Amino acid sequence: MLLAFVAYGQQKRIAIINTVDDGEPPIGHSELSHLTDRLREIAVKNLPERNYAVMTQQSIVAFLGSQEDMVRKCKESEGCLAKLGREISADYICQGRIGRFGKNLTIKVELYNVQSGNLVGSFTDESSKDIYGLLSAINNKAPAMFDKLGTEPAPISIPDGISDLLPKKIDPQVKKYLPSDKSFWVALALDIAGTAFVGYGIYKNNEVKDRHNEYSDLRSDFGNGWEKVEDAKTARNVSFALGGAFLAAGIGVHIWF
């Protein structure tokens, strides 16, 4: 149950950037914006809000500096979507590109994991009619593409208190050799917390022995002496239980993720 609590939390950010068309004659800006908005709408509808947040166009522009910079970088993003995703602090990035095949319009939509650079999902289609055929392709195929995100491990967040155990600043020369996956730091924090509780439990176990010896030497006030023994036992047992739970959760995160 503790592991489930740790695994629940922080939302993954999904950036759906401008649909682009480099063909001739080019598709109008308003039509391209409508296709992009439709992709965002489908993502919001199909992905659980507790795990995923779809970035607005305004937040993407804020990262890139201006509307003009966003348009330029979106056009230049083919083959390096993951790099652009890192610039805007996204966890996933998605884009549609319109092309030509004979007399038909074509569309290719790709969804990448920004951290790994892996292609999570994609689809292609064509329309012998007009832009409405491409819109129909998005409506029919985008939901299945976004559903593939549900097969990835749940997002990891660090509960309040445990995050205080993590290093606040890391030397840049050291940082590049350390794991960047958040699950590693969660597991490390759980390991540290578990070890601390077990250590405290050992300390309390020694205190139980001392209290018991004191109780044995008492000639009066037996009740108060035994109460101290019981208090030390309780603290020992709770510490061992919490330490074991945190260590088990840390090992679970190491193995699972």
N, C-alpha and C positions, 0 to 999 in steps of 0.2 A: 504493500500500500504506500509505503514511503517512497519507493521508486516511482510509482505512478504520479505521486505529488510532484516530484522533482521534474519528471518528464513533461508535465503540463505547463503551458504558459506562453512564453514569448511568441508573437506572431512572426511568420516569415513574410518579407516584403516582396511583392510581385510588381515589376515594372512592365507595362505594356506600352511600348514606344510607338511613335508615328508609323503608320503604314506608308510605304514609299513606292513610287513608280518612276522608273527612269526611261520608260518607253516613249514612243512617239506615235500618235499624239498623246501627251500625258493626260492621266486622269486628273480631274479637278481637285483642288484642295478640300472643298467641302465634302466630296464623295470619299476621299481618303480618310478624312477625320471621322466620317460616319462609320466606316469599317473598323477603325481603331476603337471608337466608342462602343461598338457592338462587341468587340473582343473583351473589353473591360467589363461590360455588362454581363457577359456569359461567365467570366471568371468570378465575379462577385456572387453570381447566382449559384455556381456549382461548387465553390470552395468553402469549407467551414470557417466562419468568421473567427472562431477561437484560435485557429492555427495560421490563418493567412490574411494579409491585408493588401489590397490592390492600391498601388500608389496613384495619386491623381496626376494629371498633366501638369498642374501648377507646381507640385512638389518636385517633379522631374526637372522642370524648367529652373527651379530654384537651385538644384544641384549643378546644372550645366551653365548657369549664368544668365542666359537670355533665350527668348523664343527662337531667335536666329541661330544661336549656337546649337539649340536642341535639334532644329530642322537639319542643320549641316551634319551633326554627328549621327543622327539617325540614318541619313543617306549614306554615310561613310561606314556604317556599322556592319555591313555584310562580311561574314567571316570572323568577326571579333565582337560578337554581341556580349559575350561574357565579360570582356574588358570594359565595355560601356556600362554593364551592370555594376561593376565594382566602383566606377566613377560616381554612380548615383546611389550607392549603398543599398542596392537591391540584393535579395537572395536568389530571385529568379527573374529572368527577363524574356520577353516575348515580342516578336515583331512579324508583321506580314509584309511580303514583297510581291508586287504585281509585275508580271512579265508578258511576253507575247509568244505564242506558238502557232505559226501559220497565221490564220485570220482570227484565232481565238485569244481571248484574255486568259492569263493564268494567275494563280495565286499560290504562294508558298508561305506557310506560317510555322515558325519554329519557337520552341520554348526551351531555354537553357538553365541549368543549375550554374549560378554565377561562380560559386566557390570552386567547383570541380571542372567547370567548362563542359560538362557532359550534356548531350542533347537529351532532354527528358521526354519530349514528344513533338510531333510535327504532323502536318498534313499538306497535301497539294491538291489542286483541282483546277478546272478550266471552265470557261463559259464561251459558248459560241454565239451568245446573244449580246450581253452588255454587262455593266457593273452589277446589275441585280443578280446575275448568276453567281458572281463572286460572293455577294452577301448571303445568298442561299447556301453556298459551300461553307461559309463561316458558321451559319446557324446549325448546319447539320453535323459538322466535324469538330468544331472547337470544344464542345462539352466533353467529348471523349478524350481530347488532348489534355485538358485541365484535370480530368479525373485521374490521370496517371500520377499526379502529385500525391494522391491519397495512398499510393503504394510505397512512398518514401517514409523513413522513420519520422515519428512525431517530433516537432520542435522541442528544443531543450532550453529551459530557463533555470536561473540560479535563484533559489529562495532567499528571502531576506535573512541576513545573519550569516548564512554560509558564504555569501559573496565577500564578506569581510575577511575571510580566511585566504582569499586569493591575492596574489601580488598585485599591487597598484601600478607600479612602474617597472618595466623590464628594459634593460640596456638594449639598444637596437642591434648591437652585434650578437647578443645572446638570443634575442627574440626570434631571429630568422631560423634558429635551430630548434625552437620549441613548437610543439603541435599547435595548430591554430583552431582545431575543431573544439567547439564549446563543450562537447560531451567529455573531453579529456579533463577540462578544468572542473566540471561538475563532479566527476569521479574522484579527482584529486582532493577537492574540498570535502567530499564525503569520507574519503580515507583519513584525512587529517582529523575531522571531527570524531570519527569512530575511534581512532587511536587515542585521542584526548580523553574520551569517555572511558575507554578501557583502562587507560593509565590512572584516571581518577578512581575507577573501581578497584584497582589494585591497592591504591593508597587507602581507600576505605576498608578494604579487606584487612589490611594491617591494623587499621584503627579498631576493627571489630575484635581482633585478638587482644589488643591493649586494653580495650574496655572490658572484655571478658575477664582478663587477669585482675583488673581493678575491682570488678564485681566480686570475684572470688576472695579478694583480700578484705572486703568490707565486713565490719562487725555489726553495722547498723545501716539504716537507709537503703535496704535491699531494693525497694521498688524503684527509687531514682537511679540506682546503679544499673539495674536491668533495662530501664528505659533508654539509657545511653547506648547500651549494647544493641537494642532493637533499632534505634535510629541509625546507627552506623551500618547495620545489616541492610536496612532499607535503602540507604544511599548507595551502598555497594551493589545491590541487586539492580537498582534502576540504572546505575552507570554502566554495568555490564550489558544490560538489555539494550540501552540506547547505543552503546558502542558497537555491539554486534549488529544492530539494525543498520547503522550508518556504514559500517564496513561491508555488510552484505549488499547494501544499495550501491556502494562505490564499485564493488566487484561486478555487480549486475550491469552498471552503466558501461564499464570497460568492455564487458563481453558483448552486450547487446548492440552497442553503437560502434 
